[in-house]
Amino acid sequence: MEKKVPNIENGSMARDMKELKDLGKQMEHLRDGLELAEDERIADPIQLEEDTGIEKK
């Protein structure tokens, strides 16, 4: 079965104030590293600049 996913563009802004408020609520509820560890999960890995060959400014 195929999932229907809307065409989402990375880096797009919120379309209206309601969506902006919803995104803010989602960010308030993000779990930190300790909370993730309690559930035996890990946070997304940090992308280091030295791994990509980009010099720090």
C-alpha positions as CSV (number, residue, x, y, z in Angstrom):
1,M,0.0,0.0,0.0
2,E,1.4,3.4,-1.0
3,K,1.4,6.3,1.5
4,K,0.2,9.6,0.2
5,V,2.7,12.2,1.4
6,P,2.2,15.9,0.6
7,N,5.0,17.6,-1.3
8,I,7.0,19.1,1.5
9,E,9.8,21.6,0.8
10,N,12.7,21.7,3.3
11,G,13.2,25.1,4.9
12,S,9.7,26.3,4.2
13,M,8.2,28.6,6.7
14,A,4.9,28.2,8.6
15,R,2.0,29.2,6.5
16,D,-0.1,30.9,9.2
17,M,-0.1,31.8,12.9
18,K,-2.0,28.6,13.8
19,E,0.8,26.5,12.3
20,L,3.4,28.6,13.9
21,K,1.8,28.1,17.4
22,D,1.5,24.3,16.7
23,L,5.2,24.1,15.9
24,G,6.1,26.0,19.0
25,K,4.1,23.6,21.1
26,Q,5.9,20.6,19.5
27,M,9.2,22.2,20.3
28,E,8.2,22.7,24.0
29,H,7.6,19.0,24.3
30,L,10.9,17.8,22.7
31,R,12.7,15.5,25.0
32,D,16.3,16.1,26.0
33,G,19.1,13.5,26.1
34,L,18.4,12.4,29.7
35,E,14.7,11.8,29.0
36,L,15.6,9.8,25.8
37,A,18.1,7.7,27.8
38,E,15.4,6.8,30.3
39,D,13.5,5.3,27.4
40,E,16.7,3.6,26.1
41,R,16.7,5.8,23.0
42,I,19.5,8.1,21.7
43,A,19.3,11.6,20.3
44,D,20.1,12.3,16.7
45,P,23.8,12.3,16.2
46,I,25.5,15.7,16.1
47,Q,26.9,16.4,12.7
48,L,30.5,17.5,13.2
49,E,32.0,20.0,10.9
50,E,35.3,18.2,10.9
51,D,33.6,15.0,9.5
52,T,32.5,17.0,6.4
53,G,35.8,18.7,5.8
54,I,34.3,22.2,6.5
55,E,36.6,24.5,8.4
56,K,35.3,26.2,11.5
57,K,35.1,30.0,11.2
